[in-house]
Amino acid sequence: QVQLVESGGGMVQAGGSLRLSCAASGRTLSRYTMGWFRQGPGKEREFVAALDWSGGSTYYAESVKGRFTIARDNAKTTVYLQMNSLKPEDTAVYYCAADRHGTGGVYMAQKSAYDYWGQGTQVTVSS
């Protein structure tokens, strides 16, 4: 069983940066696909970024490509989302998710692929 806890959210002005962290307990995530999703006010939860820790591939939503980066630590217990050049439309609750099956490719963008979810962390970007 894996438990995920997000942290690092907060309020930042447009153009600023934040780094979100997702800490896992129970076991390492070396063979898990990790994903970040977000849900803005009045919107559906949408895919942001994913990392296949088995194959090492990454996948990003077009809206964040070039601005956000997903990565993991050396111990493979934490996944990060580095967010640069933030825009007001990035305002949302950000959720970390883990897929024990190690889903790869474009399928990492599917919410249904993930087995475990964190509680979310709020990111607010002001204009």
C-alpha positions as CSV (number, residue, x, y, z in Angstrom):
1,Q,0.0,0.0,0.0
2,V,1.3,3.4,-1.0
3,Q,0.3,6.7,0.6
4,L,1.1,10.0,-1.1
5,V,1.3,13.5,0.5
6,E,1.7,16.6,-1.6
7,S,3.4,19.8,-0.3
8,G,4.9,23.0,-1.7
9,G,1.7,24.8,-2.8
10,G,1.1,28.5,-2.1
11,M,0.4,31.8,-3.6
12,V,2.7,33.4,-6.2
13,Q,2.6,36.3,-8.6
14,A,2.4,35.6,-12.4
15,G,5.8,34.8,-13.7
16,G,6.9,33.3,-10.5
17,S,7.9,29.7,-9.7
18,L,6.9,27.0,-7.3
19,R,8.1,23.4,-6.7
20,L,5.6,20.8,-5.6
21,S,6.6,17.7,-3.8
22,C,4.9,14.3,-3.5
23,A,6.3,12.1,-0.7
24,A,5.5,8.4,-0.8
25,S,5.4,6.1,2.2
26,G,5.3,2.3,2.3
27,R,7.7,1.5,-0.4
28,T,9.9,3.1,-3.1
29,L,8.4,4.2,-6.4
30,S,11.1,2.8,-8.7
31,R,8.7,0.9,-10.8
32,Y,5.7,3.2,-10.6
33,T,4.4,5.7,-13.1
34,M,3.9,9.0,-11.3
35,G,1.5,11.7,-12.4
36,W,0.4,15.2,-11.6
37,F,-3.1,16.4,-12.2
38,R,-4.9,19.7,-11.3
39,Q,-8.4,20.9,-10.9
40,G,-9.1,24.6,-11.2
41,P,-12.2,26.5,-10.0
42,G,-15.2,25.2,-11.9
43,K,-13.1,22.9,-14.0
44,E,-12.6,19.2,-14.3
45,R,-9.5,17.5,-13.1
46,E,-6.9,17.5,-15.9
47,F,-3.6,16.0,-16.6
48,V,-0.4,18.0,-16.1
49,A,2.6,15.8,-16.2
50,A,3.8,12.2,-15.7
51,L,7.0,10.2,-15.3
52,D,7.6,6.6,-16.1
53,W,10.2,5.6,-13.5
54,S,10.7,2.2,-15.1
55,G,11.4,3.5,-18.6
56,G,12.4,7.0,-17.7
57,S,10.0,8.7,-20.1
58,T,8.0,11.9,-19.4
59,Y,4.8,13.3,-20.8
60,Y,3.3,16.8,-20.4
61,A,0.1,18.5,-21.2
62,E,0.5,21.1,-24.0
63,S,-0.6,23.9,-21.6
64,V,2.4,23.4,-19.4
65,K,5.1,22.1,-21.8
66,G,8.2,24.1,-21.6
67,R,7.3,25.6,-18.2
68,F,6.8,22.6,-15.9
69,T,9.2,19.8,-15.2
70,I,8.5,16.5,-13.4
71,A,11.4,14.7,-11.7
72,R,12.2,12.3,-8.8
73,D,14.8,12.1,-6.1
74,N,17.6,9.6,-5.9
75,A,15.9,7.5,-3.2
76,K,12.8,7.2,-5.5
77,T,10.5,8.1,-2.6
78,T,9.6,11.6,-3.8
79,V,8.4,13.1,-7.1
80,Y,8.6,16.8,-7.8
81,L,6.8,19.2,-10.1
82,Q,8.9,22.3,-10.9
83,M,6.6,25.1,-12.1
84,N,8.1,28.1,-13.8
85,S,6.6,31.1,-15.6
86,L,3.3,30.6,-13.7
87,K,0.2,32.1,-15.1
88,P,-3.2,32.9,-13.4
89,E,-4.7,30.0,-15.4
90,D,-2.4,27.6,-13.5
91,T,-4.4,28.3,-10.4
92,A,-5.7,24.9,-9.2
93,V,-5.5,22.2,-6.6
94,Y,-2.6,20.0,-7.7
95,Y,-2.8,16.2,-7.1
96,C,-0.1,13.6,-7.1
97,A,-0.9,10.1,-8.3
98,A,0.9,6.8,-8.6
99,D,0.3,3.9,-11.0
100,R,1.8,0.6,-9.7
101,H,1.5,-0.9,-13.2
102,G,4.0,1.5,-14.7
103,T,1.8,2.7,-17.5
104,G,3.8,4.4,-20.2
105,G,3.4,6.6,-23.2
106,V,0.3,8.7,-23.7
107,Y,-1.7,6.5,-21.4
108,M,0.1,8.2,-18.5
109,A,-2.4,11.1,-19.0
110,Q,-5.4,8.9,-18.1
111,K,-6.7,9.4,-14.6
112,S,-8.0,5.8,-14.7
113,A,-4.5,4.5,-14.9
114,Y,-3.5,5.5,-11.4
115,D,-4.1,3.5,-8.2
116,Y,-3.1,6.0,-5.5
117,W,-3.9,9.7,-5.1
118,G,-2.7,12.4,-2.6
119,Q,-5.0,14.9,-0.9
120,G,-3.9,17.8,-3.1
121,T,-2.1,21.1,-2.6
122,Q,-3.4,24.5,-3.5
123,V,-1.6,26.7,-6.0
124,T,-2.8,30.2,-6.6
125,V,-1.2,32.5,-9.2
126,S,-2.2,36.2,-9.0
127,S,-2.0,38.7,-11.9
